[in-house]
């Protein structure tokens, strides 16, 4: 059954949404309340959700980065989604552009993660065909939880060796140079990483969408205009048939809309 939740101002008096705690008036939602709202479906098996931000005119980035489109509340939800995930799947270009660092343990999610049998922080899984990575970065050299690198079997042999020599675990998730999205999802699940989250970039999200493995999209609509030629949140070949998603929840604060859609 599909449910449509009302638009909810996270700080408005008497704000309510299906499953919301009462008494959330005149304050931001706590991380626990957000975690309840964004919890992964129970008994869903493998579940891949994406978290992206878009401007009003459809840009997924401004000058190559998503941060200018974001807000404090967007970052709270970003942190909540990470706090719930087993693994964060991200493209190498996003790692380079956004200056990715290792995921950190957060006290606010420690008990919840322990109860779910999760480690202290999500694994970061970097998807790359070229293996053009700075392996000296903390993401690879000193993560709290070991970072994974996903690539194809035909990736440059010398770079495969360099990744392994650096002590970074390599996962071959494709027969060619690139990664097969469906195989990547399955191989991560085999490692017990079933609650999956991708934070982009647009090319990778386009590939996951085209492969039909995206279960949920958490999309922040930023009240900004950028113009220019920035990519949309998903970039790549058109799908033969558009995939329909149903609205699961919708929140509003300071003109930002925080939506959550699930594949129908």
C-alpha angles and dihedrals in degrees: 000000000000119000126197114202122204122253105269129200104216092215101033120116112267092004110177138175128171106289094011120141116248119245097042090134122138096002142079117265114262120244089250091056092048090047090054091050094047097039116140114254112270117247091005096132109213113009123184118193128177127213116203141153127219135187120233090261094052103263116147092194143020115219089345098308134092096208096086089061095049135089139200092266091047088056091049089055090044089055092046093053090050090047090058100043130095091204138012112213115203137167121246093240090057089049089055097042099042098039095237118210129190117284111258133217113253124201091217091067101031098099093041092050093046091051090051092050092248129143122250093272137008121270114249112224114193117204115208138154096189098041086220093159135145097231092188091070116109088245088070104019103046114011122155088228117030113264119232125216116207119199142142128273091247096054114127107294095218091054092047087055092048092053092050092044088055089058094248116141113243123205119196104215103165142039095230130046093286136061123266104225096213092048091048091053091048095046092050090049090052087060090055092259097130101143098073129184128184122196096185152196110233096249093052093046089051090054093049091048092048090050091054095236099116110107101174140016122205103195128184113202106207118208091232138107120215108166111187124097103293118152122257117246089268120038131182142064117349118258114250088233124018113249115234121222129188124222112253101174141351129196131178134202130161091348094307116123117210109198133178121200128185126201112257 
